[in-house]
Amino acid sequence: RVIFMGTLYFLLFFILISVLFDEGSCTTSSPMVEPSVSSTSTSATEKDFSRKKKLRVLLIRHGESHNNILMEVGYDHYRKHRTGDPSLTDLGHKQAKATASYLNKCNNILLKDIKEVYVSPFLRTLQTAEPIVSSLNISPYVWPEIFEVGGVWEGNVGLDGLSAESIQLLYPTYKIPEDGSISSSGWYKQTKKETFEDAEARVIKVFETLKRWAKDCGAHSSDKTIALVVHGDFINLLLQVALGLEKCRKAVFHAYNTSFHLFDIFEDGNVSILFHNNIDHLITEDKSVLAKVDMIGRV
């Protein structure tokens, strides 16, 4: 028994010495040192990233339209009764006013200092923008290239859309392009519904324009925030293009009526999505406008 206990104590002593030796070896081989080159590089990259100038883009979907509510009956009913350029419903107007009220009082630091507003030439987006630009004291630009996927159509036949004179009469403070893209005969130039391929090519051009504006921010060493009042399918496609997902062809990014979608484009072309499909402003300003919030992605 004495021999057994002695052997046991010896083994325990040997194990203890081995552990202490191993710990000493680890300490010796990995002393406290300054951050490695890779750590320093990461830190420098983060600092460079924060110094880059950017264009902040707020996408706002239009309020509920008369086409939207047709879907309550069903898709066939929607296809049969939809119109090419519907107006907002009463609820849609309330949503637009709630959006305007929120942006006017805005306590969200990400949404402050909107410098410019761009609006799709559809009636529902022009109507949605009206209280928003009024509250921000901004004269918006009507940008004909940011219209909804599909264009203005009924029964697969393309319609003209609102004329420059009609838009100016309804909204005197809105700025119409001087290049004739919105003329006395309207703005939609195709004779039928826009194909997905054409829509994708158009949205890519829009994104390239936004990237060019972001590069200008770098050239002028100044950040800028702009807002685009647009459409559900357009938002989905633009975000897909921004993230390199344009070949997906699925509704990846859904959009509630008057939802917010915010992203940054840096001067080097990199993109950062800050949030998507946010309706906090509706909850904050007027909960009654949430009655049909489940109606998503409908034009």
N, C-alpha and C positions, 0 to 999 in steps of 0.2 A: 504493500500500500504506500509506503514511504517513497519507493522508487517510482510508483505511478504518479503520485502528487508532484514529485520533483520533475518528472518528464513533462507533466501538464504545465507547471509554472514556466519551464524552459520554452515550451512552445508558445505560450502567451507572451513571454518576453520577446521572443524572436519576431512574432507577428507585430508587436508594438514598435519595435525597432524598424521593421520593414516599412510600416505605414509612415513613420516619421521621416525615414529616408526618402520615400517616394514624394512626400509633400515638399521636402527640402529640394528635391530634384526639380519638381514642377516650378517652384519659386525661382530657382536658379536659372532654369531654361526660359522662363517667361516673366522677366522682371517688369516692374511698372515703367512704361515708356510713354513718350508722346504719341498722339494719335497717328495711325499709319497713313501712308500716302492715300490709300483708297478712302479712308474716313475724311481726310482733308478735302479730297476731290469732291465727295458728296456734299460736304458742307459748302464748298465754294459754288457748286452747281445750284444748290438751294438759294444761296445769296444772289447769284446771277439771275435766277428765275424770278426772284422777288423784285429785282431791279428792272426787269423788262417792262416796257410800256405795252399797254393793251387796249383793245376795243372791247368793251363789255356790251353784250347784246341781250336785251330783254325781249323775248317773244311773247306776245299776248294773243291768245286766240279770241276771236269775236264772240259776242254774246249769243244766246240762243236765237236761232233763226226759225222762220216758218217752215223751212225744209226739215230742220231738226225734229220738230214735234210730229212730223209725219211718220217717223220711225216708231212712235208709240203704238201705232196700229200694226205695222209690219213693213218688211222691206219691199214687198210687191206694191203696197199702198204708197210707199215713198217713191218708188220708181215711176208710178203712174201719175202722181200728182205734184211731184217736185217742179219747181220753176228754176230758170237759169240764174236769176239774180234776186233771191228773196231778201226781204227786209227782216229786221229783228222783231221778235215778239215783245209783248209788254215785259215779260220776265227778262228777255235779253237786254232791254233798255235799263232795267233795274240793276242787272249785273254790271253793265258798263258804268253806271253811276257809282256803284259800290267800288269798282276798280279805281275810278277817278278819285273818289274820296280818300281811298287808302294811299294812293301815290302822292296825293297832295299833302297829306299829314305824315308821310312815310317815316317810320322809325327804324326801318330796316336799312342798315348802313350799306348793304349791297345794292340797293335800288335808288340811292340818292343821286342827285345831280344828273338827271336825264337831260341831255343837251339837244337831241334831235329825235323826232318821231317820223317813221315811215309807215305808210298805210297802203294796203292792197286796194285796188280800184273797185272791188265789189261793194255793193250798197251796204251789206251787213258790217263790213269792216270800217267803212267810212262812218257809219252810224256809231259803232262801238268807240271809235277814236274821238268823236266829237266832245264828250264830257271829259275825256282824259286830257286832250290837248288844251282844253279850256282851263282845267284846273292847274295845269303846268305852265300856262301862258306861253304855249309854243305853237307856231304855225307849221303844221306837218307837211311832209312831202308825199305826194301820191306816187308810188313806185309801181309801175305796171308789171314789172317782172316778178313780183312776189304774190301773184294771184294763186288761188287754190288749184291743186292738181286736177286736171280735167278741163279747166277753163269755164267759159260760159256756154252751156249747152242745154238743149231740150230734145229728147228723142234722137240723140247722137248728132244733131245739127248744131253747128256753132252759131252763137248770137254775137252781136256787136259789143254789148256792154254799154255802160254809161258814157256819154260824150263828154268832152272837155267842158263844153258850155253847161251841161247839166250838173256836173260836179261843181263847177264854179258858182252856179246859181244856188245850189243847195248848201255849199260850204265855201263861202267867199275867202276864208283865211287859208284854205288848203292850197299848196303850191303845185301847179300842174307842170309836168316836164315841157321844156321848150323845143324838144326834138321831134315833136309830132307823133310820139308814140301813143299819146291819147289825143285823138282828133275829133272833129265834129261828127264823125261817123262812129265813134267808139274807140275801144282799145284792144278788143280781142280780134286777132287777125286770122284765125283759123276757121275753116268752114265746117269743122266737125269737132267732136270732143277730143281734147288733147290726149295723146297716147302717153303711157307711162315713160317710154323712152324719151319723148320730147320733154316731159316734165322733169325727168332726171337731169337732162342736159341743161335745162333752164335753171334748175336749182343749183347745179354745180357752178354756173356762171355767177349766180347771186352770191354764193359762198366765196368765189374768187374775188368778187368786188369787196366783200366784207374783209377778206384777208388783206387786200390792197389798202383799205382804210386803216386797218390795224398797223400795217407797215408805216403809214403816214403818221400814226401816233408816235411811233418810235423816232421818226425823222424830226418831229416837233417836240420830242421829249415830254409828251403830255398824254395822260389817259383820257378816254372818252367813254361815256355811256349813252347808248341809243336804244330806242324801242321800236319794234316792228309789230304792227297790228295785223295779224294774218289769220291762217286757217289751220285746222287740225292735221290734214294730210300733208300740207306744206311743212308744218313744224316737224312732223315725223321724218319727212324726207331730208330736210335741211340738217337736222341733228345726225341722221345717218351719214350724210355726206361729210359733215364736220368730223365725224369719228371714223371715217373710212368704211362704213357699213352699207354703202349705197346699193350694193348688189344683193342685199338681203331681201328686198321687195316684200317685207312684212311690216305690219303696224307695230313696230318696236316701241315707239314713244307715243303713247296715247295722250290726248289733251281734252280736258274738261272745258266747257265754255268759260271764257275769260281767264283761263289758267295762265300762270307765269312759268316760263322756261328761261333760265339764265345761264349764259356761258361766256367765257372770255376767249378772245383770240389774241394771242400775243404777237408782237412785232415780227417774230421769227416764224409765225404760222402755226405754232402749237396751240392746242385747244384744251380748255378746262371747263367741264360741265359743273356748275355750281349747284343748281337744283332743277327739278323737272316736274311739270304738272302740279304746281303748287297753287292752292286755293285758300291760303290763310287769309287773304284779303277779303274774300267773301264771308268767311266765318267771322272775321273781326267787324266788318261793316254792316252786314245785313244777312242774317241766317236764313231769311225767307227766300233768298235767291238760290238756295241750295236744293230747292224742291225737286229739281230734275238733274241733279249733278251726275246721275248714273248715265246720262246721255253723252257718251264719249265718241270721239272720232267721226261724228256725222257731219256732212256738209249740206 
